Amino acid sequence: MFKRNPILSYLKKQNIVEKVKKHYTLYRFTYQNQPFKVYLTPKANKATVIHCKDSGDIIWEQLYPFSGTYGGVGSNREKHFLLKPTFEKGIMTIVVIKGKPATITGFGNGLFSSVYSKDSDKIFVMSEKEFATFLI
């Protein structure tokens, strides 16, 4: 059984917005003596693929079905730059993709980490559902 993330509850209760951009909102706060930066993106769906690149960029790829297939022959794809999160030593940085993306790729490049790692020297990228159960 997963425990609920107290950071998520704290984030929702506080007015801690630092920056609002077209493709994300940045929250900066301290919770239990741990500084956080949380980037919250627009809502993804089962036709959304998030790519974490070696350059530090995060790319949003939206698949548009044609003939009933996602990503197959006859489908269209649209990619756009989502954000380039900055890492600061001592601050836990998390990118939360709202909704349920099809997949998140690029965790093996050394810059980004999934919810299943506890390496605080990386930028965590996860879905909203994964963040809801992410405990530090």
Residue, then its C-alpha position, 0 to 999 in steps of 0.5 A: m500500500f502506498k502512502r500519500n505524499p505530504i509534499l503534494s498536500y503542502l504544495k496545494k495548500q500554499n501559495i508558493v508560485e515563483k514563475v508561470k510560463k506557457h508550458y509549466t508553473l514553477y513552485r519553490f518552497t521548503y518542506q521539513n527543512q528540505p528546499f524544493k523546486v517543483y515544475l508542474t506541466p499541463k495535462a498529458n494523456k495516453a497519446t503524450v510521450i515525454h522525452c528527457k534529453d542529454s542536453g537537459d531539455i524536456i520535450w513533449e511529443q503529442l501523437y494524433p491518431f489516424s486510422g485508429t492507431y497511436g504512433g503507427v503508420g498514418s498517425n501525426r506527431e507534434k513535438h515541442f520544447l516543454l522546459k529545461p529545468t535547472f539543477e541547484k545543489g541542495i534543492m530537490t528538483i521535481v518535474v511533475i507531468k500532470g495527467k497520465p502520459a503514455t511514457i517518459t523516456g531518457f532516464g539513462n542519460g545521467l541528468f534525470s531520474s525516475v520516481y524509483s530512484k532516490d538520487s537527490d543529485k538528479i532532476f526527478v521527472m514523474s507523472e502526477k500519480e507517481f508524485a502523489t506517492f513519492l516520499i523522500 
